[in-house]
Amino acid sequence: MIRFKVKVPRAKFNSSSFVSEMRNMGNELAKRVDETYKNEVMASWDKQIPFVKDVSATQKLTKVEVKTGVEFYRYLTRGTDKKDYPIPLTPGFLRYQVDFTPKTTVGSLRSTPGGKSGPYITKTQVTHPGVEAREYEKLIIEEQTPWIVEYFTDILRSSIKVSND
């Protein structure tokens, strides 16, 4: 039989230091997410979408939001509800190249040059094939989670002072 006797040391928790460090972590995370959008997701886009960062921290909750109100982004990250929907052309017609390679792909944060190619055609009625969800938020959370865990663990360690009395 093996017996262990463990004495739990007394510890003091520095809550003000903890909240300050969590705010720092939130700001760093918001910066990392914004950089991912700019340097990976939108790297080959013609127009950069503005994102707003909002960080708050208390002892119980740290909130980090990196968001945009640009509708185009919402269509890409969440997809379109409809598959094959008509594009209203009032008045007239649409002239476009027949081949198209998207700049983004499902399951990846990276963007590529993509674009239009092939001969031009003219249509009086056009059906859009819809957009499959890219799920950028999910991908960024998966990418950043190991960093968050490591940073948070370091914050906890630095906020707890152990004494052996």
N, C-alpha and C positions, 0 to 999 in steps of 0.2 A: 504494500500500500504506500502510495506517495501522497504526502500532504503538503499543501502550500499555505502559507499565511501571507496575505498581501495587505500592506498598510497603504491606504490611499492618502497621498499627501494633501495638505491644504493648498487651496489655490485661490488667487484673487483674479477676478476678471476685470480688465480695464475696458469698460464699455465705451468711453469717449474715443479711445484709440481704435477700438473695433469699428465703430461707426465711421470714423474718419478714413480708415483703411478700406472699408467696404465702398465708400463713396469714390475713393481713388480707383478701386478695382472696377467699379461701374463706369467711370470715365474712360479708363483704359479699354474696357470691353467695347464701349460705344465707339471709340476711335478705331479699334480693330475691325468691328463690323462695318463701319463706314468705309474703311480702306478696302475691305473685301468687296463691297459693292463697286467702288470706283476702280480698283485695280484688277478685279477678276470678272465679276458679273457684267459690268458695263465697259470693259476695256476696249472693245471694238465697236461700241455704239457710236453713232454720229452725234447724239445729244446726251449729255450727262443729266441724270435725274437728281434733283436736290433731295437730300435726306436730312431730317431734323433729329438731333440727339437730345434725349431727356433722361437725366439720371437723378435719382433721389435715394437716400439711405437713412434708415433708422436702425435701432438695435434689433427690431423684429423683421424688417423688410428692406431689401435693396431692389429698386426697380430700374431697369435699363430699357429704354425704348429707342429704337432707331427706325424712323418711319417716314413715309412720303404719302402725299395725297394724290400723286400722279396716277391716273386711271390706267395708263399703258402698263405700268409696273404691276398693278393688281391683276391684269389679264395674264401677264406672263407667269407670275408666281402662283396664282390660284387657278389659272386656266379659264376658259370660257365655259359657261353653263351648257351652251348648245354646240353640237357638232353639225357641220354643214348648215350654216344659216345664210339667208340671202343678204346681200349688201345693197341697200337702196341706192339707186343711181338717178337722182332727180336734179336737173334734167339731163338726159343724154346718155353717155357711154363711158366706159373705162378702157384705157389702153395700157397694157402691161406686158412684161416679158413672162413667158410661160414657165420657165424654170426658176425655182427659188430655193435657196439653202438658208435655213434659219441661223442666226448668230448664236443662239443658245440651244441647249439640249436638256432633256429631262434627266435629272439625277446628277447634274454638274453645275458648279458655280462658274466655270470658265466660259468665256465667250470667244467666238472665232469670227473671222471676217464675214463669212456668209454672203448673202446678197442675191441679186437677180441676174439671170442670164437667159440666153436663148432668144428666139425670134419674138417680136412684138405681135400681140393680137388685140383686137378691139371687140368688146362685148357690150351689149345693151343690158344684160342681166348677169350678175356675178354671184356665185355661191362661195362663201369663205369656209374653209375646212375646219375651222375652230382651232383653239390653242390648247395643247396638253399642258397641265400644270407643271411648272418647273420646281415649285416648292423650295424657293430660296431660303425662307426662314428655317425650315427643317434642316436643310443642308448646313446652314451657318451654325445652328445650335449644335449639330453633331460635330462640326469642325472645332468649335470653341469650347465644348464641354471639358476636354482634358485640361486645357489651360485654366478654366474657371476652377476646377477641382483643386489643382495644384496651388493656385493663387489663394483660394479660400482656406486651404489647409495651412498655408504659411501665415495668413492673417490670424487664424485661431491660435496657432502656436505662439505668435508674438503678443497676443492679447491676454494670454493666461500666464501668470507668474506663480510658480510652484515653490513652496517653502517646505522644509523637512522638519518643522517643529511639531 
